[in-house]
Amino acid sequence: MKQLTHNETINNQQKFPITIVCDAIRTPENIGMCFRIAESFGIEKIYLHENSANLQNRKIQKTSRNTIDQIEHARYSDFNDLILNLKNDGLLVVGLEITDNSTKIQDFDFKAYPKIALVVGSERNGITNIDLLDKSIAIPMFGKNSSMNVIHSLAIALYEITNQLS
């Protein structure tokens, strides 16, 4: 067995009809990692709030590892307006959030929807307005802690979604 270098690895490049909405995510490292994870999973677009750190931020640049230019992205000012526009464009708006009505991520049928907007909220406050979500999904956890880092959750969710859509 030999560990392969980046130059020896060829990925099956594919784009998925998934948009990520970063609701009030402002930590530069989380923003940079969002781009890196999104690029790894072939995501179409990322929305960041206008108050999120500038993408030229040194920490964002370092953690994104040059993926910012590879993913379409835009800023938004009003969460409610963005979500309503995404719905009008035919996207199912799914929140990655623990609610009293969340479906376990592995039980959700992502193949049933042609375009998905996955909303991730801040670690402190969650998603701004869960009433606007079409659905909510949650990652089952087995430890005492009830949550994990937003980017770790995003990676798990994108793995499950793209695995179903492949």
N, CA and C of each residue as an Amber inpcrd file, in Angstrom:
protein
   498
   0.8400000  -1.1650000   0.0000000   0.0000000   0.0000000   0.0000000
   0.8920000   1.2360000   0.0000000   0.5210000   2.2310000  -0.8030000
   1.2870000   3.4670000  -0.9130000   0.3250000   4.6500000  -0.7920000
   0.6950000   5.6040000   0.0370000  -0.1060000   6.8200000   0.1380000
   0.1190000   7.6630000  -1.1100000  -0.9650000   8.1260000  -1.7210000
  -0.8640000   8.9100000  -2.9480000  -0.7040000  10.3960000  -2.6380000
   0.0400000  11.0710000  -3.4960000   0.1910000  12.5200000  -3.3720000
  -0.9730000  13.1940000  -4.0900000  -1.0840000  14.5100000  -3.9420000
  -2.1330000  15.2700000  -4.6270000  -2.0210000  15.1020000  -6.1430000
  -0.8150000  15.0460000  -6.6590000  -0.6080000  14.9010000  -8.0980000
  -0.9830000  13.5130000  -8.6120000  -0.9750000  12.5220000  -7.7420000
  -1.3120000  11.1520000  -8.1420000  -2.8020000  10.8310000  -7.9840000
  -3.5550000  11.7480000  -7.4080000  -4.9680000  11.5250000  -7.1370000
  -5.8170000  12.2050000  -8.1970000  -6.7140000  11.4330000  -8.7880000
  -7.6330000  11.9910000  -9.7800000  -9.0530000  11.7670000  -9.2710000
  -9.7660000  12.8620000  -9.0110000 -11.1340000  12.7670000  -8.5090000
 -12.1220000  12.7210000  -9.6610000 -13.2350000  12.0790000  -9.4200000
 -14.3370000  12.0700000 -10.3670000 -15.0770000  13.4020000 -10.1910000
 -14.6500000  14.4170000 -10.9200000 -15.2030000  15.7580000 -10.7310000
 -16.6540000  15.7980000 -11.1870000 -17.4910000  16.3540000 -10.3090000
 -18.9240000  16.4070000 -10.5530000 -19.4980000  17.6070000  -9.8080000
 -20.5140000  18.2290000 -10.3760000 -21.2320000  19.3090000  -9.6970000
 -22.5880000  18.7850000  -9.2660000 -23.0150000  19.1880000  -8.0890000
 -24.3150000  18.8080000  -7.5590000 -25.1830000  20.0540000  -7.4280000
 -26.5030000  19.8960000  -7.5730000 -27.4190000  21.0370000  -7.4840000
 -27.6810000  21.4510000  -6.0280000 -26.5960000  21.8070000  -5.3690000
 -26.6540000  22.1640000  -3.9440000 -26.0740000  23.5550000  -3.7560000
 -26.8110000  24.3740000  -3.0300000 -26.3680000  25.7070000  -2.6360000
 -26.2520000  25.7180000  -1.1220000 -25.2050000  26.3330000  -0.6100000
 -25.0300000  26.4550000   0.8360000 -25.3280000  27.8860000   1.2380000
 -26.1540000  28.0410000   2.2690000 -26.4210000  29.3560000   2.8490000
 -25.7700000  29.3750000   4.2260000 -24.7780000  30.2450000   4.3810000
 -24.1000000  30.4190000   5.6630000 -24.7970000  31.5550000   6.4050000
 -25.6240000  31.1970000   7.3580000 -26.4010000  32.1760000   8.1070000
 -25.6060000  32.6440000   9.3280000 -25.1270000  33.8690000   9.2540000
 -24.4110000  34.4990000  10.3750000 -23.1360000  33.7560000  10.7600000
 -22.4970000  33.1140000   9.8080000 -21.2050000  32.4850000  10.0850000
 -20.1370000  33.5220000   9.7860000 -19.4100000  33.8970000  10.8240000
 -18.4680000  35.0040000  10.6800000 -17.0250000  34.6210000  10.9880000
 -16.8000000  33.4840000  11.6280000 -15.4450000  33.0780000  11.9780000
 -14.6580000  32.8150000  10.7000000 -13.5480000  33.5100000  10.4940000
 -12.7840000  33.3430000   9.2490000 -12.4110000  31.8970000   8.9330000
 -11.9850000  31.1450000   9.9390000 -11.6000000  29.7550000   9.6900000
 -12.7980000  28.9360000   9.1920000 -13.9770000  29.1700000   9.7780000
 -15.1650000  28.4370000   9.3380000 -15.5580000  28.8210000   7.9090000
 -15.4130000  30.0760000   7.5650000 -15.7350000  30.5220000   6.2030000
 -14.7720000  29.8760000   5.2050000 -13.4920000  29.9080000   5.5090000
 -12.5090000  29.2930000   4.6240000 -12.7380000  27.8080000   4.4660000
 -13.0230000  27.1280000   5.5630000 -13.2740000  25.6910000   5.4980000
 -14.5740000  25.3830000   4.7640000 -15.5460000  26.2770000   4.8280000
 -16.7860000  26.0840000   4.0740000 -16.4780000  26.0080000   2.5850000
 -15.6360000  26.9050000   2.1090000 -15.2510000  26.8750000   0.6950000
 -14.4980000  25.5870000   0.3580000 -13.5960000  25.1990000   1.2300000
 -12.7930000  24.0000000   0.9560000 -13.6700000  22.7490000   0.9170000
 -14.5730000  22.6290000   1.8660000 -15.4850000  21.4860000   1.9110000
 -16.4300000  21.5220000   0.7140000 -16.9760000  22.7090000   0.4150000
 -17.9220000  22.8440000  -0.6990000 -17.2710000  22.4500000  -2.0230000
 -16.0400000  22.8760000  -2.2290000 -15.3410000  22.5240000  -3.4660000
 -15.1020000  21.0150000  -3.5300000 -14.7560000  20.4210000  -2.4100000
 -14.5030000  18.9820000  -2.3630000 -15.7280000  18.1660000  -2.7610000
 -16.9210000  18.7000000  -2.4320000 -18.1510000  17.9700000  -2.7080000
 -18.8910000  18.4810000  -3.9480000 -18.2740000  19.3400000  -4.7370000
 -18.8820000  19.7650000  -5.9960000 -20.1360000  20.6080000  -5.8420000
 -20.1310000  21.5020000  -4.8750000 -21.2880000  22.3510000  -4.6020000
 -21.3440000  23.4980000  -5.6130000 -22.5610000  23.9160000  -5.9750000
 -22.7150000  24.9640000  -6.9820000 -22.4230000  26.3760000  -6.4630000
 -22.9290000  26.7140000  -5.2690000 -22.8350000  28.1110000  -4.8360000
 -22.8780000  28.2110000  -3.3200000 -22.2590000  29.2720000  -2.8170000
 -22.2770000  29.5870000  -1.3840000 -22.7830000  31.0150000  -1.2250000
 -23.6820000  31.2110000  -0.2630000 -24.1200000  32.5530000   0.1240000
 -23.5670000  32.8640000   1.5040000 -22.9500000  34.0420000   1.6180000
 -22.4360000  34.5400000   2.8870000 -23.1410000  35.8390000   3.2410000
 -23.3570000  36.0500000   4.5190000 -23.9590000  37.3120000   4.9600000
 -22.9750000  38.4510000   4.7140000 -23.5130000  39.6230000   4.4540000
 -22.6600000  40.7890000   4.1710000 -21.7460000  41.1390000   5.3400000
 -22.0900000  40.7240000   6.5560000 -21.2470000  41.0090000   7.7220000
 -20.1780000  39.9420000   7.9540000 -20.1680000  38.9100000   7.1260000
 -19.1110000  37.9050000   7.2460000 -17.7790000  38.5300000   6.8630000
 -16.7120000  37.9530000   7.3390000 -15.3810000  38.4910000   7.0760000
 -15.0980000  38.5640000   5.5750000 -14.2550000  39.5150000   5.2100000
 -13.8360000  39.6970000   3.8270000 -13.0670000  38.4570000   3.3700000
 -13.3240000  38.0160000   2.1560000 -12.6860000  36.8020000   1.6620000
 -11.1840000  36.9500000   1.4570000 -10.6830000  38.1730000   1.5110000
  -9.2350000  38.3930000   1.4300000  -8.5560000  38.2320000   2.7930000
  -9.3480000  37.9970000   3.8340000  -8.8230000  37.7750000   5.1710000
  -7.7810000  36.6450000   5.1260000  -6.6640000  36.8580000   5.7950000
  -5.5500000  35.9000000   5.7730000  -5.9680000  34.5150000   6.2600000
  -6.7830000  34.4390000   7.3170000  -7.2180000  33.1380000   7.8440000
  -8.1580000  32.4280000   6.8700000  -9.0100000  33.1880000   6.2020000
  -9.9050000  32.5940000   5.2030000  -9.0790000  32.0590000   4.0360000
  -8.1300000  32.8630000   3.5790000  -7.2770000  32.4390000   2.4590000
  -6.5080000  31.1630000   2.8020000  -5.9890000  31.1050000   4.0210000
  -5.1920000  29.9540000   4.4260000  -6.0520000  28.6900000   4.5280000
  -7.2140000  28.7810000   5.1650000  -8.0260000  27.5770000   5.3620000
  -8.7820000  27.1570000   4.0990000  -9.0470000  28.0910000   3.2090000
  -9.7720000  27.7400000   1.9790000  -8.8740000  27.0340000   0.9650000
  -7.5890000  27.2190000   1.0810000  -6.6010000  26.5940000   0.1880000
  -6.9420000  26.8150000  -1.2830000  -7.1500000  28.0680000  -1.6260000
  -7.3690000  28.4900000  -3.0170000  -8.6790000  28.0040000  -3.6370000
  -9.6700000  27.6490000  -2.8370000 -10.9340000  27.1810000  -3.4020000
 -11.9510000  28.2960000  -3.5930000 -11.6880000  29.4850000  -3.0780000
 -12.6430000  30.5940000  -3.1980000 -12.9410000  30.9000000  -4.6580000
 -11.9320000  30.8600000  -5.5080000 -12.1370000  31.1620000  -6.9220000
 -12.7860000  30.0120000  -7.6890000 -12.9360000  28.8800000  -7.0530000
 -13.4950000  27.7070000  -7.7260000 -14.9830000  27.5010000  -7.4480000
 -15.5300000  28.2790000  -6.5370000 -16.9440000  28.1400000  -6.1500000
 -17.6380000  29.4710000  -6.3710000 -18.7770000  29.4320000  -7.0540000
 -19.5700000  30.6550000  -7.1900000 -20.0630000  31.0530000  -5.8020000
 -20.0100000  32.3370000  -5.5130000 -20.4670000  32.8020000  -4.2080000
 -21.0280000  34.2100000  -4.3210000 -21.8550000  34.5500000  -3.3440000
 -22.4730000  35.8710000  -3.3040000 -22.7390000  36.2360000  -1.8500000
 -22.9400000  37.5140000  -1.6450000 -23.2850000  38.0340000  -0.3180000
 -24.7660000  38.3750000  -0.3030000 -25.3500000  38.3140000   0.8650000
 -26.7530000  38.7170000   1.0280000 -26.8560000  39.6040000   2.2580000
 -27.9020000  40.4200000   2.2850000 -28.0860000  41.3000000   3.4400000
 -29.2650000  40.8720000   4.3040000 -30.3070000  40.2980000   3.6880000
 -31.5040000  39.9290000   4.4370000 -31.7640000  38.4350000   4.2810000
 -31.6550000  37.7040000   5.3770000 -31.8270000  36.2510000   5.3670000
 -33.1910000  35.8560000   4.8150000 -34.2420000  36.4950000   5.3050000
 -35.5970000  36.1350000   4.8780000 -35.7710000  36.3200000   3.3710000
 -35.2860000  37.4410000   2.8380000 -35.3970000  37.6960000   1.3930000
 -34.6360000  36.6420000   0.5940000 -33.4300000  36.3020000   1.0340000
 -32.6390000  35.2950000   0.3320000 -33.3840000  33.9630000   0.2840000
 -33.8930000  33.5230000   1.4170000 -34.5740000  32.2300000   1.4760000
 -35.8090000  32.2270000   0.5830000 -36.5860000  33.3040000   0.6150000
 -37.7740000  33.3770000  -0.2410000 -37.3890000  33.3650000  -1.7190000
 -36.3050000  34.0370000  -2.0750000 -35.8250000  34.0210000  -3.4640000
 -35.3670000  32.6260000  -3.8870000 -34.6760000  31.9270000  -3.0040000
 -34.2400000  30.5680000  -3.3230000 -35.4440000  29.6480000  -3.5360000
 -36.4550000  29.8080000  -2.6950000 -37.6730000  29.0110000  -2.8650000
 -38.3460000  29.3330000  -4.1970000 -38.4050000  30.6190000  -4.5360000
 -39.0040000  31.0260000  -5.8070000 -38.2340000  30.4680000  -6.9990000
 -36.9360000  30.2180000  -6.8050000 -36.1080000  29.6410000  -7.8600000
 -36.1920000  28.1090000  -7.8910000 -37.0540000  27.5360000  -7.0520000
 -37.2910000  26.0970000  -7.0770000 -36.4050000  25.2650000  -6.1800000
 -35.6780000  25.8910000  -5.2640000 -34.8300000  25.1270000  -4.3580000
 -35.6110000  24.7150000  -3.1140000 -35.3950000  23.4910000  -2.6760000
 -35.9040000  23.0490000  -1.3870000 -34.9380000  23.5920000  -0.3380000
 -35.4460000  24.2950000   0.6530000 -34.5950000  24.9010000   1.6800000
 -34.5870000  23.9840000   2.9070000 -33.4130000  23.4050000   3.1480000
 -33.2360000  22.4420000   4.2330000 -32.2550000  23.0160000   5.2450000
 -32.6720000  23.0690000   6.4830000 -31.7870000  23.5470000   7.5410000
 -31.0970000  22.3860000   8.2270000 -29.8060000  22.5370000   8.4290000
 -29.0480000  21.5590000   9.2200000 -29.1250000  22.0620000  10.6570000
 -30.1590000  21.6060000  11.3500000 -30.4830000  22.1740000  12.6600000
 -31.2420000  21.1480000  13.4930000 -30.9960000  21.1430000  14.7740000
 -31.7360000  20.2830000  15.6900000 -33.0260000  21.0080000  16.0570000
 -34.1570000  20.4570000  15.5980000 -35.4690000  21.0190000  15.9360000
 -36.3550000  19.8870000  16.4430000 -37.5510000  20.2410000  16.8910000
 -38.4810000  19.2060000  17.3300000 -39.0860000  18.4510000  16.1520000
 -38.7280000  18.8600000  14.9210000 -39.2810000  18.2300000  13.7340000
 -38.1890000  17.8010000  12.7420000 -36.9550000  17.7070000  13.2070000
 -35.8490000  17.3280000  12.3210000 -35.9170000  15.8530000  11.9620000
 -35.5400000  15.5740000  10.7140000 -35.4100000  14.2010000  10.2350000
 -33.9450000  13.8070000  10.3610000 -33.6860000  12.5780000  10.7730000
 -32.3060000  12.0990000  10.7850000 -31.7810000  12.1920000   9.3620000
 -30.5880000  12.7060000   9.2100000 -30.0440000  12.9730000   7.8830000
 -30.0590000  11.7400000   6.9860000 -29.7710000  10.5740000   7.5400000
 -29.7290000   9.3630000   6.7230000 -31.1220000   8.8870000   6.3110000
 -32.1710000   9.4060000   6.9450000 -33.5430000   9.0300000   6.6080000
 -34.1980000   9.9940000   5.6220000 -33.5170000  11.0710000   5.2940000
 -34.0840000  12.0750000   4.3870000 -33.7680000  11.6810000   2.9460000
 -34.7680000  11.7400000   2.0640000 -34.5880000  11.3550000   0.6670000
 -34.2380000  12.5850000  -0.1720000 -32.9530000  12.8750000  -0.3090000
 -32.5020000  14.0400000  -1.0640000 -32.7420000  13.8720000  -2.5630000
 -32.8050000  12.6340000  -3.0440000 -33.0220000  12.3820000  -4.4710000
 -34.3990000  12.8610000  -4.9330000 -35.3090000  13.0700000  -4.0130000
 -36.6730000  13.4750000  -4.3660000 -36.7570000  14.9550000  -4.7680000
 -35.6530000  15.6770000  -4.6510000 -35.6730000  17.1230000  -4.9070000
 -34.5900000  17.4950000  -5.9210000 -34.9570000  18.2630000  -6.9620000
 -33.9830000  18.5790000  -8.0090000 -32.9030000  19.5830000  -7.5930000
 -33.2380000  20.5130000  -6.6790000 -32.2590000  21.5190000  -6.2400000
 -32.4440000  21.7450000  -4.7430000 -31.3290000  21.8310000  -4.0380000
 -31.3580000  21.9460000  -2.5830000 -30.5370000  23.1350000  -2.1230000
 -31.0980000  23.8940000  -1.1890000 -30.3400000  24.9220000  -0.4690000
 -30.1580000  24.4040000   0.9530000 -28.9220000  24.1790000   1.3440000
 -28.6090000  23.6950000   2.6810000 -28.2010000  24.8900000   3.5350000
 -28.9700000  25.1470000   4.5830000 -28.7260000  26.2900000   5.4520000
 -28.0100000  25.8200000   6.7060000 -26.8850000  26.4790000   7.0030000
 -26.1650000  26.2190000   8.2480000 -26.1070000  27.5170000   9.0330000
 -26.3430000  27.4110000  10.3250000 -26.3900000  28.6040000  11.1670000
 -25.1620000  28.7510000  12.0320000 -25.1400000  29.8430000  12.7470000
 -24.0000000  30.0880000  13.6360000 -24.0280000  29.0830000  14.7860000
 -22.8630000  28.8050000  15.3140000 -22.7740000  27.8210000  16.3930000
 -23.4540000  28.3230000  17.6590000 -23.4810000  29.6020000  17.8500000
 -24.0750000  30.1620000  19.0620000 -25.5990000  30.2440000  18.9690000
 -26.1270000  30.7250000  17.8310000 -27.5570000  31.0170000  17.7510000
 -28.3460000  30.1380000  16.7870000 -27.6740000  29.2990000  16.0260000
 -28.3870000  28.4700000  15.0680000 -28.8700000  29.2800000  13.8790000
 -29.8950000  28.7810000  13.2090000 -30.4490000  29.4180000  12.0190000
 -31.4000000  30.5400000  12.4390000 -31.2860000  31.6830000  11.7690000
 -32.0360000  32.8860000  12.1210000 -33.5380000  32.6680000  12.2130000
 -34.1270000  32.0620000  11.1840000 -35.5790000  31.9290000  11.1260000
 -35.9360000  30.5290000  10.6400000 -36.0810000  29.5880000  11.5820000
 -36.3570000  28.2050000  11.1830000 -37.7520000  28.0530000  10.5820000
 -38.6270000  29.0160000  10.7970000 -39.9710000  28.9420000  10.2270000
 -39.9580000  29.0370000   8.7040000 -38.8830000  29.5720000   8.1240000
 -38.7870000  29.6720000   6.6690000 -38.2740000  28.3940000   6.0100000
 -37.7620000  27.4690000   6.7940000 -37.2230000  26.2320000   6.2470000
 -38.3520000  25.3500000   5.7280000 -38.0810000  24.6600000   4.6180000
 -39.0240000  23.6490000   4.1510000 -38.9110000  22.3960000   5.0030000
 -37.6890000  22.0560000   5.3510000 -37.3960000  20.8560000   6.1410000
 -36.1980000  21.1460000   7.0230000 -36.0350000  20.3290000   8.0660000
 -34.8080000  20.3930000   8.8560000 -34.2850000  18.9700000   9.0330000
 -32.9660000  18.8700000   8.9900000 -32.3030000  17.5870000   9.1680000
 -31.3170000  17.7100000  10.3190000 -31.0470000  16.5890000  10.9510000
 -30.0920000  16.5780000  12.0650000 -29.2120000  15.3400000  11.9520000
 -28.0100000  15.4720000  12.4500000 -27.0520000  14.3740000  12.4780000
 -27.1830000  13.6900000  13.8370000 -27.5180000  12.4040000  13.8580000
 -27.6080000  11.7140000  15.1480000 -26.2540000  11.7330000  15.8560000
 -26.3080000  12.0020000  17.1360000 -25.0840000  12.0280000  17.9420000
 -25.2540000  11.0650000  19.1030000 -24.1560000  10.5200000  19.5840000
 -24.2300000   9.4820000  20.5880000 -23.4630000   9.8130000  21.8680000
 -22.8330000  10.9700000  21.8930000 -22.1410000  11.3890000  23.1030000
 -23.0450000  12.2760000  23.9480000 -22.4840000  12.8810000  24.9660000
 -23.2430000  13.7730000  25.8340000 -23.4850000  15.1310000  25.1860000
 -22.5480000  15.5670000  24.3390000 -22.6570000  16.8720000  23.6880000
 -23.7890000  16.8220000  22.6690000 -24.5350000  17.9190000  22.5380000
 -25.6740000  17.9260000  21.6190000 -25.3720000  18.6060000  20.2840000
 -24.1390000  19.1060000  20.1130000 -23.8200000  19.7640000  18.8500000
 -22.3410000  19.6090000  18.5430000 -21.9950000  19.9880000  17.2880000
 -20.5890000  19.9610000  16.8850000 -20.2940000  21.1980000  16.0500000
 -19.0690000  21.4040000  15.7040000 -18.6640000  22.5350000  14.8850000
 -19.4690000  22.5670000  13.5970000 -19.8560000  23.7600000  13.1680000
 -20.7140000  23.9210000  12.0010000 -20.0860000  23.3300000  10.7370000
 -18.7920000  23.4480000  10.5680000 -18.1440000  22.9260000   9.3670000
 -18.0200000  21.4060000   9.4180000 -17.8170000  20.8530000  10.5960000
 -17.8360000  19.3960000  10.7020000 -19.2220000  18.8680000  10.3360000
 -20.2490000  19.5360000  10.8280000 -21.6250000  19.1500000  10.4920000
 -21.8780000  19.2860000   9.0000000 -21.3970000  20.3770000   8.4180000
 -21.5640000  20.6020000   6.9830000 -20.9020000  19.4750000   6.1800000
 -19.7080000  19.0800000   6.5680000 -19.0020000  18.0060000   5.8600000
 -19.7840000  16.6980000   5.9230000 -20.3020000  16.3740000   7.0860000
 -21.0920000  15.1470000   7.2340000 -22.3420000  15.2250000   6.3610000
 -23.0220000  16.3710000   6.3930000 -24.2490000  16.5450000   5.6070000
 -23.9600000  16.4410000   4.1130000 -22.9170000  17.1020000   3.6510000
 -22.5950000  17.0490000   2.2250000 -22.1920000  15.6510000   1.7870000
 -21.5260000  14.9280000   2.6530000 -21.2030000  13.5420000   2.3370000
 -22.4800000  12.7370000   2.1140000 -23.4230000  12.8600000   3.0380000
 -24.6650000  12.1000000   2.9340000 -25.4740000  12.5190000   1.7130000
 -25.5970000  13.8180000   1.4830000 -26.3850000  14.3000000   0.3620000
 -25.7750000  13.8650000  -0.9700000 -24.4860000  14.0960000  -1.1510000
 -23.8520000  13.7330000  -2.4250000 -23.7910000  12.2190000  -2.6060000
 -23.6720000  11.4920000  -1.5260000 -23.6940000  10.0270000  -1.6130000
 -25.0440000   9.5680000  -2.1450000 -26.1200000  10.1680000  -1.6670000
 -27.4540000   9.8120000  -2.1610000 -27.6430000  10.2290000  -3.6100000
 -27.1130000  11.3980000  -3.9810000 -27.3320000  11.9250000  -5.3320000
 -26.4260000  11.2920000  -6.3820000 -25.3530000  10.6360000  -5.9590000
 -24.3990000  10.0530000  -6.9260000 -24.9830000   8.8770000  -7.6730000
